Amino acid sequence: MTSSKGRGATLRLKAYAQTQIFTGTDLNLYYDVHHPLWHKRPDWFLALGVPRLYDGVDLRASYVVWQEGVNPFVVVELLSPGTEKEDLGPFAGTEPSLEDLTDADQSSEADFSDRRTEATAESGNGQTGKASPPSKWQVYEQILRVPYYLVFSRYTNRLRCFQLMGGHYQEQLLAADDPRVWIPELELGLGLWQGEYDGINRLWLRWYDASGSWVPTEAEQARLEAEQARLEAEQLRLENARLAERLRQLGIDPEEI
C-alpha cells in the first residue's frame, strides 16, 4: 500500500519474526562511510534480520548501512514529477510528463516547480564540495545492490519492478491489467489493489500470498476471526438443536440430561 502505514500493514514473513524486520518510511538512508553525510530518502524500504528497534530500545531516526551491516532488500519509490531521472536512471523518459497528465490543471506548473526544487535539494544530500553524490538508481543498483527496486507512479498508476541480475537492474515484465511482483525469498508478492484504506479509496500497493490472495490488514483479520467465531457458534447451536430433537424422538427430555 502506498501510505506510510499501508506498505507495512500486511507485511508478514514466515521466515522472520516481526521483531526481526525493519521497514523505513521517508527515513534518511546513509550508504557511504567515506561520505557520511551522503544519504537517500526512500519512500519505503525493507531490511531483513534487522531488529525493529535500535539496540532493542529506540526507534531509528535514520538508517546507517555501515552500522547496521545489512543493506535493504526491497526499496519502493513513489515517482514524482521532477525526480524521474533520480528514480529511474537509464529508464528515465519512459513515463508521461507531468504536463501530459495535468494540462487541465492550472496549478500543475507551480506543483512541478516545487517538486523539482525538492528533488534538487535531495540530490545534494546536504553535502557540499567538489564530489557529487550518485543518484538513487546508482546507489540502489551499484552501491547497496538492492535485489528488488519497485517504482510506482501515482499519476499513471503504473507499477514497475527492477530486479538486480548480473550486477545490473533488469526490468521485469508485469501484466498491464493486474501488475504483480512475486518475491520468492519473501514468499510474498506486491501488487496493485483497488479499495479503501485509512479512509481513502484508490489503488494501493499491497502484499499478496502464494495463493494470490491479498494478505489481510489487522482490521480485516479481526473481522475474519470474528466472523469465523460467529459461524462456529452457529454451527454448534444447530448441532445441539439436532441432538435435542433426536433425544425427544427417543422419548428423552434433553433438559433432564
C-alpha positions as CSV (number, residue, x, y, z in Angstrom):
1,M,0.0,0.0,0.0
2,T,1.3,3.4,-0.8
3,S,0.8,5.1,2.5
4,S,3.5,5.0,5.2
5,K,1.3,2.7,7.2
6,G,-0.1,0.8,4.3
7,R,3.0,-0.8,2.8
8,G,3.9,-2.5,6.1
9,A,0.3,-3.1,7.2
10,T,0.1,-6.5,5.6
11,L,3.8,-7.5,5.6
12,R,4.1,-10.8,7.4
13,L,7.1,-13.0,6.7
14,K,7.2,-16.7,7.6
15,A,11.0,-16.8,7.9
16,Y,11.3,-13.8,10.1
17,A,9.7,-12.7,13.4
18,Q,8.1,-9.2,13.3
19,T,10.8,-8.1,15.7
20,Q,13.5,-9.0,13.1
21,I,12.0,-7.0,10.2
22,F,12.8,-3.3,9.8
23,T,10.9,-1.1,7.4
24,G,11.7,2.5,6.9
25,T,9.4,5.2,5.5
26,D,10.8,8.6,4.4
27,L,13.9,7.8,6.5
28,N,17.4,9.0,5.7
29,L,19.4,6.1,4.4
30,Y,23.2,6.7,4.8
31,Y,25.1,4.5,2.4
32,D,28.8,5.6,2.2
33,V,31.1,5.5,5.2
34,H,33.6,7.7,3.2
35,H,30.9,10.4,2.7
36,P,29.0,10.1,5.9
37,L,26.6,12.9,5.1
38,W,25.5,11.5,1.8
39,H,22.1,9.9,2.0
40,K,19.0,9.0,0.1
41,R,15.4,9.0,1.4
42,P,13.5,6.1,0.0
43,D,9.7,6.3,0.3
44,W,9.8,2.8,1.8
45,F,12.4,0.1,2.2
46,L,12.7,-3.3,3.9
47,A,15.7,-4.7,5.7
48,L,15.8,-8.4,6.8
49,G,17.2,-9.7,10.0
50,V,17.4,-6.2,11.5
51,P,15.7,-5.5,14.8
52,R,12.7,-3.2,14.6
53,L,14.2,-1.2,17.5
54,Y,17.8,0.1,17.6
55,D,19.6,-1.7,20.4
56,G,16.2,-3.2,21.3
57,V,15.1,0.1,22.8
58,D,14.9,3.1,20.5
59,L,13.1,3.9,17.2
60,R,15.6,4.8,14.5
61,A,15.9,8.4,13.4
62,S,17.9,7.2,10.3
63,Y,19.4,4.0,8.8
64,V,23.2,3.9,8.7
65,V,24.2,1.0,6.5
66,W,27.8,0.6,7.8
67,Q,26.5,0.5,11.4
68,E,23.6,-1.9,10.7
69,G,25.6,-4.2,8.5
70,V,22.6,-5.0,6.4
71,N,21.5,-3.4,3.1
72,P,17.9,-3.0,2.2
73,F,16.3,-6.0,0.4
74,V,13.4,-4.1,-1.2
75,V,13.1,-0.4,-2.0
76,V,9.9,1.3,-3.2
77,E,9.9,4.8,-4.6
78,L,6.8,6.8,-5.5
79,L,7.6,8.5,-8.7
80,S,7.2,12.3,-8.5
81,P,7.4,15.0,-11.2
82,G,11.0,16.2,-11.4
83,T,12.5,13.0,-9.8
84,E,12.3,10.7,-12.8
85,K,16.0,10.8,-13.6
86,E,16.9,10.2,-10.0
87,D,14.4,7.4,-9.6
88,L,14.6,5.6,-12.9
89,G,18.2,6.2,-14.1
90,P,18.6,4.8,-17.6
91,F,14.8,4.2,-17.8
92,A,14.0,7.9,-17.3
93,G,11.9,9.3,-20.1
94,T,9.6,6.3,-20.4
95,E,7.0,7.8,-18.1
96,P,4.5,10.5,-19.3
97,S,5.5,14.0,-18.4
98,L,3.6,16.0,-15.8
99,E,2.3,18.4,-18.5
100,D,0.8,15.5,-20.4
101,L,-1.1,14.4,-17.3
102,T,-2.3,17.7,-16.0
103,D,-2.9,20.0,-18.9
104,A,-6.3,20.9,-17.5
105,D,-4.8,21.7,-14.1
106,Q,-3.7,25.3,-14.0
107,S,-1.7,24.7,-10.8
108,S,0.5,22.0,-12.2
109,E,3.3,24.2,-13.2
110,A,3.7,25.5,-9.6
111,D,3.5,22.0,-8.3
112,F,6.1,20.8,-10.7
113,S,8.4,23.6,-9.7
114,D,8.0,22.8,-6.0
115,R,8.8,19.1,-6.5
116,R,11.7,19.9,-8.8
117,T,13.2,22.1,-6.1
118,E,12.7,19.3,-3.5
119,A,14.4,16.8,-5.9
120,T,17.3,19.1,-6.4
121,A,17.7,19.6,-2.7
122,E,17.6,15.9,-2.1
123,S,20.2,15.1,-4.7
124,G,22.6,17.3,-2.8
125,N,22.0,15.2,0.3
126,G,23.3,18.1,2.5
127,Q,26.8,17.6,1.2
128,T,28.7,20.4,-0.4
129,G,32.1,20.3,-2.2
130,K,33.5,19.0,-5.4
131,A,32.3,15.4,-5.1
132,S,28.8,14.9,-6.3
133,P,26.7,12.1,-4.7
134,P,25.4,9.4,-7.0
135,S,21.7,9.2,-8.0
136,K,19.2,6.9,-6.3
137,W,19.5,4.5,-9.1
138,Q,23.2,4.3,-8.8
139,V,23.1,3.9,-5.0
140,Y,20.4,1.1,-5.1
141,E,22.0,-0.7,-8.1
142,Q,25.7,-0.3,-7.7
143,I,26.4,0.6,-4.1
144,L,23.8,-1.1,-2.0
145,R,22.9,-3.7,-4.7
146,V,19.3,-3.8,-3.5
147,P,17.8,-7.0,-5.1
148,Y,14.3,-5.6,-5.7
149,Y,13.6,-2.0,-6.7
150,L,10.0,-1.0,-7.3
151,V,8.7,2.3,-8.7
152,F,5.1,3.3,-8.6
153,S,3.6,6.3,-10.4
154,R,0.6,7.8,-8.6
155,Y,-0.1,9.8,-11.7
156,T,-0.3,6.9,-14.2
157,N,-0.9,4.1,-11.7
158,R,2.0,2.2,-13.3
159,L,4.0,-0.2,-11.2
160,R,7.5,-1.1,-12.4
161,C,9.9,-3.7,-10.9
162,F,13.6,-3.8,-11.4
163,Q,15.5,-6.9,-10.3
164,L,19.2,-7.0,-9.8
165,M,20.6,-9.6,-12.2
166,G,24.2,-9.9,-13.3
167,G,25.1,-6.7,-11.3
168,H,22.5,-4.5,-13.1
169,Y,18.8,-3.8,-12.9
170,Q,16.6,-5.5,-15.4
171,E,13.0,-4.5,-15.7
172,Q,10.6,-7.4,-15.1
173,L,7.6,-7.7,-17.4
174,L,4.3,-7.2,-15.5
175,A,0.8,-7.7,-16.6
176,A,-0.8,-4.4,-17.7
177,D,-4.2,-5.1,-16.2
178,D,-3.0,-6.7,-12.9
179,P,0.7,-5.9,-12.3
180,R,2.1,-8.2,-9.6
181,V,5.7,-8.8,-8.4
182,W,6.4,-12.1,-6.8
183,I,9.4,-12.1,-4.5
184,P,10.3,-15.8,-3.8
185,E,12.8,-15.0,-1.0
186,L,9.9,-13.4,1.0
187,E,7.2,-15.9,-0.1
188,L,5.2,-12.8,-0.7
189,G,4.4,-10.5,-3.7
190,L,3.4,-6.9,-4.2
191,G,0.6,-5.9,-6.5
192,L,-2.0,-3.1,-7.0
193,W,-5.2,-3.4,-5.1
194,Q,-8.2,-1.1,-5.5
195,G,-10.1,-0.4,-2.3
196,E,-10.4,1.7,0.8
197,Y,-7.7,2.0,3.3
198,D,-7.2,4.6,6.0
199,G,-10.4,6.3,4.7
200,I,-9.1,6.7,1.2
201,N,-10.4,4.7,-1.8
202,R,-7.8,4.3,-4.6
203,L,-5.1,2.0,-5.9
204,W,-2.7,0.8,-3.2
205,L,0.4,-1.3,-3.2
206,R,-0.4,-4.4,-1.3
207,W,1.2,-7.7,-0.4
208,Y,-0.3,-11.0,-1.5
209,D,0.5,-14.6,-0.7
210,A,1.4,-17.7,-2.7
211,S,-2.3,-18.4,-3.5
212,G,-2.6,-14.9,-5.0
213,S,-4.8,-13.7,-2.1
214,W,-4.3,-10.3,-0.6
215,V,-2.8,-10.5,2.9
216,P,-5.4,-9.1,5.3
217,T,-4.7,-6.0,7.3
218,E,-5.1,-6.2,11.1
219,A,-8.6,-4.8,10.9
220,E,-9.6,-7.3,8.1
221,Q,-8.0,-10.2,10.1
222,A,-10.0,-9.2,13.2
223,R,-13.2,-9.1,11.2
224,L,-12.4,-12.5,9.6
225,E,-11.7,-14.0,13.0
226,A,-15.0,-12.6,14.4
227,E,-16.9,-14.0,11.5
228,Q,-15.3,-17.4,11.9
229,A,-16.2,-17.4,15.6
230,R,-19.8,-16.5,14.8
231,L,-20.0,-19.3,12.2
232,E,-18.6,-21.8,14.6
233,A,-21.0,-20.7,17.4
234,E,-23.9,-21.0,14.9
235,Q,-22.8,-24.5,13.8
236,L,-22.6,-25.6,17.5
237,R,-26.1,-24.3,18.2
238,L,-27.5,-26.2,15.2
239,E,-25.8,-29.4,16.2
240,N,-27.2,-29.1,19.8
241,A,-30.6,-28.4,18.4
242,R,-30.5,-31.6,16.2
243,L,-29.2,-33.6,19.1
244,A,-32.0,-32.3,21.3
245,E,-34.6,-33.2,18.7
246,R,-33.2,-36.7,18.3
247,L,-33.4,-37.2,22.1
248,R,-37.1,-36.1,22.1
249,Q,-37.8,-38.6,19.3
250,L,-36.4,-41.3,21.6
251,G,-38.6,-40.2,24.5
252,I,-35.8,-38.5,26.4
253,D,-36.2,-35.0,27.7
254,P,-32.8,-33.2,26.8
255,E,-33.4,-30.9,29.8
256,E,-33.1,-33.8,32.2
257,I,-29.7,-34.9,30.9
